[in-house]
Amino acid sequence: LRESDSKPSGATTEEGESRFAVRVLRDDHNEDRTLPLRPGGRLTVGRRPGLDIVLIHPTERYVSKEHCEILLQDGRVLVRDLGSTNGSYLNGLRLDKDRFYEWPSDQQVQLGPYTLFVVEKKVDMARPATPPAEERPPTPANLPVPEINCPEGSPASLMLVNNAPVVLGRLDSCDMTLNNPRVSKNHCRIMRRGERVEVTDLNSTNGTFLDTQRLPAGSPVVWQPGVPLRLGVYTVTLNLKE
C-alpha cells in the first residue's frame, strides 16, 4: 500500500475532461455501473441515500452509511476509508481509516460483495501516424484469446474478454456455475488484462488454489497457462486460442 504524501485539496479544480472513472461491480453481477471521476472532485461511497455511490445490498449490510471516499488530484486517484465498520481493502490489504492512499489503476478496492475498479480512458492529444503492419505491437484484438475450461461447469468453457470479469461459483447467476457444496456461491473472479490473466478469491470458504498454492482472499494473482486452478472438487484449465 502506498500512502499519499500530500493532503488533497478538494477546492482546487483542473480544466479538461477527466480521463478517469470508477466502475462498481457486485459479485452476483446484478449491479454494474461506471461513474466519472472529475479532476479535483470527490466521490463518497456508502449506504446512505444521497451519496455519489450508494451501495445497498439486498441481503448484506457490509457497507457503512459513509464507507469511503475517492478523489482525483494531480492525475492520481486517491482513496480513503471513512472509519467504516468492516473496512475498505486495496488489493487485499485493509486501509487505515482517515488516511489517503494512492489507488493504481491495476488494483481493486473491495467493499465486501462490491469490487471497485479505476477505469482509465485513453486520451488522444495528437494521434501519431499508424505504423506499418509489420511494426504494430500486438493488441488485445490480435493476441491469442484465453479460454477457461471445466468439463463439469455450466458452461464448460468460456472465452475471456479483455477487462470483463468472469465469476465462478455455485450460483446460477455466475458466469460459470460449479454446483457442489465445496464451492462458494461466488467463489472466485477471473479477469483478463491484455496478455495477463488474474484470479481473485472472493473470500470463499474452502479456498481457491493455483496448483497447490492457496490464493489470498481479495488479492488478484496472475494465472499462467498450464497451471491448474482448483475450486473444491473441480479443476479449471487456462488455454490460449490463436
Protein Blocks (a to p, Z undefined) as FASTA:
>chain_A
ZZdfbdcdfkbccedjdfbdcddddfklpaccdddddehiacdddjbehiabdcddfkbc
fbcfblbdcddeehiacdddehianopaeehiacdehiacdddfkbccdehjaccddddd
dddfbacddddfklpccdfklgccdddddfkbccfbdcddehiacdddfbfkbmbdcddf
kbcfblbdcddehjaccdddehianopaehjaccdehiacdddehiacdehjbccddddd
ZZ
